[in-house]
Each structure stands twice: as structure tokens, then as C-alpha cells.
Amino acid sequence: MRRVLLSPDALRQLRALRAHDQRLLQAALIEQLQDADAAEETRNRFRLRRPSAAADYELRVRELRAFYRVAGTQVQVVMIGRKVGNQLFVDGRRFVL
């Protein structure tokens, strides 16, 4: 079991989501990153294909995306966004990893 930590930006981005989306994402963070092995790839949890300064892994929850790093026994969620079509939006702006 790992400890999930949200960066200040990720916490702000989580709080900006609708209440339903917050609960959905929080449940997925606990189930997928805390209780399971966050570094093990699954269909909705995988290492980014291209190296990124922002994060190493991505967690998909419907249209929501959580980007994170695994450091020892901690999982550091650094960014939360929403996928619309083939574009990622973080803080209401288009974001390119």
C-alpha cells in the first residue's frame, strides 16, 4: 500500500471539479494508486509514452486524467485534467505534455 499525495496544483484542480467528479476521481485514486500497485500498468493506468517533465504515469477515469509519479512508497499526483476529444485541458486551458 502506497501513500497518495496531491500537489498544491492537483488539489486546487480537484476542488475545481464538480462534486460528482471529485468523488469519482478520489475513489479511483484510492483504488488504483493507493491499494493497487501504482507502477503496474493496466488499461486505465499506464506509463506515458513520451518522457514528460510533468509526470511519469497517467490514470484515466472516464474523461478525467490524473498524472503522477511513483517515488518509493509515495505516489505524487502532480496534475489533474479533463480530456475533450484528443485534447487535454488543465485549469481550463489546453495542455500539451
N, C-alpha and C positions, 0 to 999 in steps of 0.2 A: 504494500500500500504506500502510495506516494502522497506528498502534501501538495495541494494545488494553491498557488499564489497568483493573484491578479496584480498586474502592474497598475499604477495610478490611472494610466490612459485606458487600460482594459476595463477597470472598474467604472470609470466615467462612461465608457461606451456601453457597458452592460446596463447601467442605470438609465441610459437614454432609450433603451428598447422598451416596447410595450410590456406590460406586466406578464402577459401570457408567454411572450418570447423570452423574458427573463427567466421564468420558471422552467421553461423547456431547456434553455441553454444551461442553467445551473444543474439541472438533473443530469444532463449529458456530461457535463464536466466531472461530476462526481462519479458517474457510472463508467465513463470512458477513460478518464485520466487519473482519477484517484484510486478506484477499486480495481481497474484493469491495468495492464502494463502499457503505459502511455507511449513507449518506444516501439511497441509491436504494431506493425501495420495491419489495418483491416480495410474494409471497403470505404468506411467513412473517416478513418483516422490514418493519415499517411505522411511520409516524409515529402517535403517539397521537391519537385523535380529539378528546379534551378536553385542554386545557392542564393540565399537572401540574407541581408544584414538584419532584417526584422525578426525572422523566426526560422525554425528548422522543420516544424511539423504543422499540419493543418487538421482541424477537426470539423467535419461537416455535420450540421444539424439543420435539416431542411434547407432554407435559403441562407441560414446564418453560418458564419465561419469564425472559428477561434484559432488563432495562430499562437504556437507555443514552442518552448524549448524544454528539454529534459536535462536537469543538472543534478546528478546523484539521486537523492531521494525526493527532490522537489521538481514540480512541473510549474514553469513560469509562463503564464498566459500573458502575452505582450500586446495583443491586438484582437479586437472583435469587429467584424464587419458583416455586410449583407451582400449576397451575390444576386445581381439582377441580370439575367441573360448571361453573357460571358464577361460581364464587368463586375468588379469588386468595389463596393462603396464603404468607406470608413469615415466616420464623422460627417456623413452626408456628401462627401466628395469622392470622386473616382480615385482609386488607389491602384498602383502597379507595384507588384512585388519585385 
